[in-house]
Amino acid sequence: MENQLLDSDMLDNKEGKSLSSLLANGYETNSVEYIKKGFELFKQNIGPFIGFIIVVGIAEGIIGSIPFIKGLASALVAPIVAGGFLVAKMIDKNEPHAFSNFFDGIQNYVPLFLVTLLPTLLIGAIFLIVGGWAYFKMAFLGITPKLDFQDLNSISSFASMAGFGMRASLAGIISGVISILFLLATFLVLFEKFEPVKALDISRKLVGKKFFNWFGFLFLIGLFNIAGALCLLVGLFVTIPSSICALYVAYEDVVGLNLRD
């Protein structure tokens, strides 16, 4: 299989790792190899992955277009996205799979929803406290202000809102840090059946050991998807599912499956 062409010493089956050992001794990462293997996994199931991405995109687009719940779109769709990680694992382990397996995450909808909802609410609070009410309405609630350029009050409100640029940037940075720290939580719920709060706590501790490694990994994934978007957006049908697979590969390499203690 193509995915077996990678360095077997780094990406071998690492089931049964010790959580206490990972937290005490740390671990190594290899972002480029994760993306390479993620692409190889995607290539083994191209059509179904593209169909899955279309379904997720439509679902998130519909939810994200509804005022007041825009900020919750990622949490509401998270259990569906988790199905992509499950299929990536099935491909990686040479397990039989079908298109219906992309939606197996729905079977554990509540914990997968909660493990994404809790950080989302924290981020929403940061948007409100740091970015201000105007920024919170736009970024989290999806409420775009209507401007009347013949109305001085409207123009004044817009100018005031624009003045929150630095605060909004700070809110974005803090929110980005939170998102990175909790990156592994969904996988811990999905593969280890941890409770959402425990998964979030463990993810924070694990990612915190190598925060800048994970930041660099996500930065590369971001560049990868920007390149896909530049290809008349068609490239996103390759880069997005490959990124989902790469995230699974990173988790499997660092944490493995069936954690001990």
Phi, psi and omega in degrees: 000150185296325183291347180275358180285344182283171181300109184292335180293327183272323187247032179281178181289116186242044180290152175079024177293156179267121179296317181297325178291319178298318182288327183277319188255348181079195184196172177247156177229161178215088188300317183297316180294326178297317180291321178299313182290325177302318178295320179296320178296317178300318183298340180276355182208050190300304185303305179301322179296318179296317177300320179297316180297322179297316179298313180298316181298318179295315181298313182290325178295319180294312181294318182292342180272355181269118179303149177080339179240009180306316182295342181265000185303315183296322179290320181293328182267346185308317180297332177285315179301324181301333178299329176296323177293322179297316180292322177301320178294319179298318178295314183299323183263011179057038177266146178296144181207159178224172181300327181298336180293340177297342183248016178293337179298335180297335179297336177242044189302312187299306180296323179290327176292314183295322183291340174265328182295317185300310175295327179297317178294323177296317178296320177299320178296322178293318176304318183287313185287315185271315183279334181099166185298318182298316179294319180299317180298317182285309188283326186253318182269345179073027180259111181268127181294141176265126185252137174241107187286002172260357180254113182298324179296320179296315180296320179296319180295320179295317179298320179295318179296318180297333180291349179274011185307313181293320179294321179295321178296318178297318178299320179295320180295313180298318180295324178295319178298316179298316181299321179292316182299326183262016185301322186272354186299316180300319180295322180293327175287318185290314187260333182253354180060032177287153172293148185308314183295318178295318180298318179296319181294317180293318178301316180301318182289317181292310181295325179300335179294328183222051188305313185289334173297315180291323176300315179297320178299312179293328177296317178296320177298321178298315178297321179301316181284330174297319177299321178295321180293327180291340179273055179055029179071343180297327181299338179296335178290346175259313188287323182293308177296327177295324178293321176300315178294321180296322178296319176298314181302317180298315179297314183296323181289317184280310186262326184077191178242152181062060178303144172257152180035000000 
